[in-house]
Amino acid sequence: KEAEVPENSATKAPVETVEDVLEETPPVDREQISASEEIPAPTTNEELFDYIIEKWKNQEADDLYEYLVKEFQVIMSKEDFAWVFENISMVGGELLGVSDVEKSMTTYTSVVEFENVTLDWQVSVRDVQMSGFYYDIHFKDTFEVKHENGVVEKCFVFQNDGYELNAVYTYLDDGEVHPAVLMIAGSGPSDYNETIGLLAPFQDMALGLAQRGVNSLRLDKRTLRASGEEWIGLEEEYYADC
């Protein structure tokens, strides 16, 4: 006769039910997890720079508003401030990392790598607050950004006469044929959105036109990429690239 083996012995597999496992598993403390993942509040200018990048990476740019100097808070709402970061992320995709960080007095310059773009990023800080920032976008390759109502923006690098310019074709993706317009910026350096401060008039116009069935093409002006030593007349500033 075969000898009986005691339950849960070394020679017999333990018998467990789903209810047993659930009873033995301690409940998950969600608050503790959130606290452990919370980014520490910055106490120095160096920590503030890292804090900005981490919040941006986590798509929590609105949390940065409290670190904006009061002079800017008076003229810029929290929503408008967060829009700057969100708009770059909408085009850039996932924030991959930061390199070439340099500090000069109270200004940090760096290269921020996104999935679709490379960003030359400059931010000025004082007393653990942001007192200004500047950025320059460089598209890496061809990619698309899809908006609501069937509007799509195809972003690509336009090359001409040795210059590489950001270009965006905005269209209504409904399978129909639509007219298209070329947007030409005013005089002087200008990016593809004709960005000035919080205003991006060419982007607003392109999206509005597309919803009404008019496609459009817009691109950086060559004066934005040319060095100060290069002479640029009407031929180089407008005619050649248009």
N, C-alpha and C positions, 0 to 999 in steps of 0.2 A: 504494500500500500504506500502511495506517495505521501510523503510528509507534507503537512500544511505549512504554507509560508505566511508569517504574520503580515498584516496590512502595512504598507509603506516601509517595508524592510529594504535592505540593500539589494535584494534579489527579486523584488517585485515592484513594478512601477507604481507610484503613488496614485491614488484615485482622487481626482479633483473635479468639481463641477464649476460651471460659470459663476454660480452664486458664491462659491468658496473664494474664487479669485477676486470678485468684486468686493467681498467683505474684507479681504486682507489688504486691498489696495487703498492707501490713504488718499483722501480727496485732494485735488489740485488746488493750490492757493494761487488764484489768478492775480491777486494784488501783489503777492510776493514776486511773481514772474515779471509783472509790469515794473515793479520797483527796481528789479535787478537789471532790466533793460533800459531804464531811464538814463539819459545822458546827463552827467553832472553839470550843474550850472557853472559857467566860466567865471573865474575870478581874476584872470590876467588877460592882456591883449592876445597873447599867444594862444591861450585856451579858447578865446572867443573865435579866433580864426578856425580852429579845429571844430568848434561847436557849430559854426555856420555850415561847414561842409557836411557834418554828420546830419544836421537837421534837414539840409537840402537833399541829402541822399535818402533820408527817410520820408521825404515829401511832407515835411512839417515846417515849411518856411514861415507860416504865420506865427510860429512861436518865436521867431527872430525879431518880431516887431518891437518887443519891449527892449531890445538892445539897439534900437535906432535912436539917434540923438533927438532931443525934443524939438529942435529946429525943423527937422524933417517930418516929425509926427504931426506938426501943426498943418503942414501943407499936403501930407500924403496919408491916406487912410490905410488901415491894416490890410484891407482887401486889395488895394492897388499895389501896396508893397509886396504882398505875397504873389501877386500876378506876375511880377518880373521873374521870379524864380520858377513859377509854374509854367510860364510861357516858354522859357528856355528848355525846361524838362520835356515839355510837350513835343518840341522839335528834336531835342537831343536824345531822348530816350533815357535808358538807365545810366545813372552816374557811376562810373567805373572807378575813378580814383583821381588823385591830385599829385602833381609832380612840379619840379623846378620852383619850389617855394622860396621866395626871397623877401627880406624885410629891409625897407629903407625908411628910416625915421619912424613914422607911424603908418606906413603904407605897405601892404603885403601884395606881391604879385605872384601869380602861379598859373599853371596850365591845368585845367580841369578837363578830364577825359570823360565824354559821354559815349553812349552806344553809336550815335550817328554823327556827332560833331566834336570838335576840339574847341575849347573855350579859353581864350586869354582873359584871365580874371584878375581884377585889381580891386582891393577893398581898403579903405582908410579907417583906422580905429583910433579912438582916444578914450581913456578912462573906461575901458571895457564896454565901449559903445561904437556902433558903426556911424561914421561921419560922412561916408560917401562910397560909391562903388562904380566901376566901369567894366564893360566886357566887350569882347570882339569874337564873333562866331565864325568858325571855319567848317564848312561841310566836309565830311570825309569821303562820301560817295553818294550814289543815288539811293534815296529812300522815300517813303510815303508817309504822310500824316493824314489820317482820316478824321473828318469832322462830322457833325450831325447833318441831317438833311441831304446826305449823299455827296457832300463836298469833299474833294480829295486834293491834297497839295503834294505834288511831286517835286522833291527837292534834289538838286543835282549841282555839280560843279561845272560852270561855264568857263571854257578856256579860249583865250584869244590874245594874240600878240604877246604870248609869254605870261599873261596874267591869269590867275585863277579866281573866279568870282562866284559867290553864292548866287544861285538862281532858283526861283520857285514858280512852277506852273500850277495854277489853281483852276480846277475844273469841276463841273457838275457831272458826276458819274451815273448817268441815267440811260446810256446807250444811244442818246440822240446827238445830232450834230449841232454845235453852238458856235456863235461868233467868238472871236478872241481879241483882246487888246494888249498892247505892249505899254507898260507903265514906265514913264521916263521921269526920273527925279529932277529936282531943281539943281541949281549950280552948287559947286563945292562937294566935298566928301559926303557920301550918304550910303547907308546899307540898303539891303533889298526891301526893308520895311519903311525906309525913310524915318528911322527911329530918332526921336528927340525926347529925352526924359522918359516919361511914362507913355508917350504917344507913339503909336505905330500906324500912321494913316494909310500906308499902302497895304498893310495886312488887313485893316478894317475894310478898305475899299475892295480888295480882292475877294474876301469872304462874302461881302454883301453882293457883289456883282455875280459871283458864282451861284448864289441862291436864287438869282433872277435869270439864270441861264446865260451869263456872259463869262467866258473863261478869260484868264489873264496870265501874263508872264511879267515877272519883276526880277531884278537882279541888282547886285552891288554895283555902285559906280566905280570906275577904274581909279578915280581920285582917292578912294578909300584905301587902295592897296599900293598906290604909287608912292615912292619916297619923295621927300622934299627936294631932292636934287634933280628930279625928272621934270622936264617942261611938258606941260599938257595944255593943248589948245582944244578948240571945238572938235577937231577930227578925232583926237584921242579921248576926250571926255565924253563925247556923245556918238558921233557918226560910226566909228569903227565897231563898237560893241553893239549898238542898236542894229 
